[in-house]
Amino acid sequence: MQRTFIQQGYVILKQAVPVDAALKEMCQHFPKGAANPVQDFGSGGAAIFPSTPALNEISVHPTILKAVREIIGDDIRLRQSVPWAKYGVPSSGKSSNSDQRIHMDYGNNQWSMPEAGRPQAVAAIVYYSETKTTGGATAIVPRRGQDDPVYQWPALANMPGIGGIPFVNDREHAEMNFEGRAADIRQQCYAREIMPVFEPGDVLLYGLDTWHRGTPVLPGHVRYTHNLMWSTPSSDVQQWNRGFLQKMYYGDFEKFISALEPHQLQTLGFPSPTNSRWLSKSFVTGIKARYEWAGFHCMEYVHSGRALPPPVPTLWHWAHLKLESTDNPSDFREQIFAKVRERGMTISMKHNWRYIFETVTPYYIEAECRFFTDGKQCVVDINQLSGDRFEWAAIASHIRGETYRGWRPSLYQVKPLRADKRLEALIHPWMNEELFDLIGPDVSPVKLLSLLNDAPPNIKRCTLRALYRCDIPFDISVVEPFTRGATTFLEKRIQHWANKIVQKGIGAAHL
């Protein structure tokens, strides 16, 4: 594709993307009976990315991104995404886009000029309309080899807005400013231009140094298109859109980007999975704080980069549970994680191949897992941080692939006891949420509320779950402080049950 793009200056992807949903949104943004349609280029700011859901999806559509990457390389950035409705109305003068002058797009997109044979940017037009019906197809001047006179210097500079020539959009008025050789070159372009028939879902990809222009839309019709552009990060191509992140305060854009694949996110400027910033604990913590609520998972994103673990630190003191493998580190990691999840544990990423395992099985466990590279081996150090030693022994044996034959005390034989006695039997630093369900709804909430003062997080977690099951009214204002500010796993569980209590309305609504 790159070769064709360089040789002829453009590529057309036929029926590349589904556009029905995007077209419906376009009609909402740009109704056919608009009183004062935009006559110059663009949309007047309407529907510019980030916009509505289906139009947003077009900006990161995998088929288009794949084609752009084949032309200019894997590392690309979105610079422009402007849905555009062009109306079949009479020309309004020099600024009208109805019958455009022949031009190239580098003029208002980059500082310098494109270098022949080295594309660093790709512009695209996604068609939502059938131009055979609406008119308004983009006219293109195909290249004719390396010595094509209309593509030789200084022909690239012979257009309005370059080298002191006044900028004029309308074809008739623009050509009045050219004479001699420059006028001849431009007339050759008009004589050689082709006008493909575009159908909904077609995508025109072209270079910033490709001669092209917009043609008139038929009277009474509207032609809907979507103009996009990507460039390499090192190019001098500038951002056309206003900043994407200006819409980050309202939730919709955060949810949109949190659902994207890594290769899509990177085109928006999001740090790649192999970026060194993911080695920073503070960076990872900040990303989690901003996007985890919207569905973004740091661990899944970074894992897609398949980077190697760091080397073993000097004088590292190994824990009892040390694992080694010559398998690919990413594959070895997934093997360990699968065994950990089988034991009911959750896994959260901290930074740089460091993870925390936690469990809500009958005995609480928190353990740290770190991956290192030692020669050709991947070495894993899993160290118990806190929790029940019997549970940890069983988990460690399971990770090793062994059968645990140790002894553990049982806290489940408490059901026959009276409510208050059941509560006293279960007040223990490593108690489990499910065990509190055995207390029943008849226990006094006063005793439970007293456990929330200066108690370890695990006790608060289980106490709030028991309060949620409790049918006796109590003042829920005591619980409200726990409904916000969660960052760790246990804090999130505490917040979960506190919110359920507030939603249930126990207490204030019943007192």
CORSUL-V982616 format. One record per pair of residues at least 6 apart in sequence whose C-alpha atoms are under 6 Angstrom apart, sorted by the first residue. I is the first residue (numbers start at 1). J is the second residue. Records with the same first field share a line. If there is no record, write none. Layout:
I = J ; J
This chain:
2 = 71
5 = 11
6 = 117
8 = 142 ; 143
9 = 206 ; 207 ; 210
10 = 205 ; 206
11 = 205
12 = 203 ; 204
13 = 202 ; 203
14 = 202
15 = 201 ; 202
16 = 201 ; 202
17 = 201
18 = 201
19 = 201
21 = 54
22 = 54 ; 55
23 = 128
39 = 96 ; 97
40 = 95 ; 96 ; 97
42 = 84
43 = 84
48 = 82
49 = 81
60 = 264
72 = 120
76 = 231 ; 232 ; 267
77 = 230 ; 231 ; 267 ; 268
78 = 230 ; 267 ; 268
79 = 229 ; 230 ; 239 ; 240
80 = 228 ; 229 ; 240 ; 241
81 = 227 ; 228
82 = 226 ; 227
83 = 225 ; 226
84 = 224 ; 225 ; 226
85 = 223 ; 224
86 = 222 ; 223
87 = 222
88 = 217 ; 218 ; 219 ; 220 ; 221
89 = 219
91 = 98
94 = 168 ; 169 ; 170 ; 173
95 = 169 ; 170
96 = 169 ; 170
98 = 216
99 = 170 ; 171 ; 215 ; 216
100 = 169 ; 170 ; 171 ; 213 ; 214
101 = 169 ; 170 ; 171
102 = 212 ; 213
103 = 211 ; 212
104 = 208 ; 209 ; 210 ; 211
105 = 208
106 = 208
109 = 237 ; 238
110 = 236 ; 237 ; 238
120 = 231 ; 232
121 = 230 ; 231
122 = 206 ; 207 ; 229 ; 230
123 = 205 ; 206 ; 228 ; 229
124 = 204 ; 205 ; 227 ; 228 ; 229
125 = 203 ; 204 ; 226 ; 227
126 = 203 ; 225 ; 226
127 = 200 ; 201 ; 202 ; 225
128 = 200 ; 224 ; 225
129 = 200 ; 223 ; 224
130 = 198 ; 199 ; 200
131 = 137 ; 197 ; 198
132 = 197
134 = 217 ; 218 ; 221 ; 223
135 = 217 ; 218
136 = 215 ; 216 ; 217
138 = 213 ; 214
139 = 193 ; 194 ; 195 ; 212 ; 213
140 = 193 ; 194 ; 212
141 = 193 ; 211
150 = 185
158 = 182
160 = 166 ; 167
161 = 167
168 = 174
255 = 294
258 = 295 ; 296
266 = 272
273 = 302 ; 305
274 = 305
279 = 351 ; 352
281 = 351
299 = 349
309 = 353 ; 371 ; 372 ; 373
310 = 372 ; 373
311 = 372 ; 373
312 = 372
319 = 383
321 = 382
322 = 380 ; 381
323 = 379 ; 380
324 = 378 ; 379
325 = 377 ; 378
326 = 377
329 = 378
339 = 399
344 = 359
345 = 358 ; 359
346 = 357 ; 358
347 = 356 ; 357
348 = 355 ; 356
349 = 355
353 = 370 ; 371
354 = 369 ; 370
355 = 368 ; 369
356 = 367 ; 368
357 = 366 ; 367
358 = 365 ; 366
359 = 365
362 = 432
363 = 388 ; 430 ; 431 ; 432
364 = 387 ; 430
365 = 386 ; 387
366 = 385 ; 386
367 = 383 ; 384 ; 385
368 = 382 ; 383
369 = 381 ; 382
370 = 380 ; 381
371 = 379 ; 380
372 = 378 ; 379
394 = 404
397 = 404
414 = 422
419 = 443
422 = 439
433 = 462
436 = 466
441 = 469 ; 470 ; 471
452 = 460
461 = 494
464 = 497
465 = 497
468 = 501
473 = 506 ; 507 ; 510
474 = 507
475 = 507 ; 508
476 = 507
479 = 498
482 = 495 ; 498
483 = 495 ; 498 ; 499
486 = 492
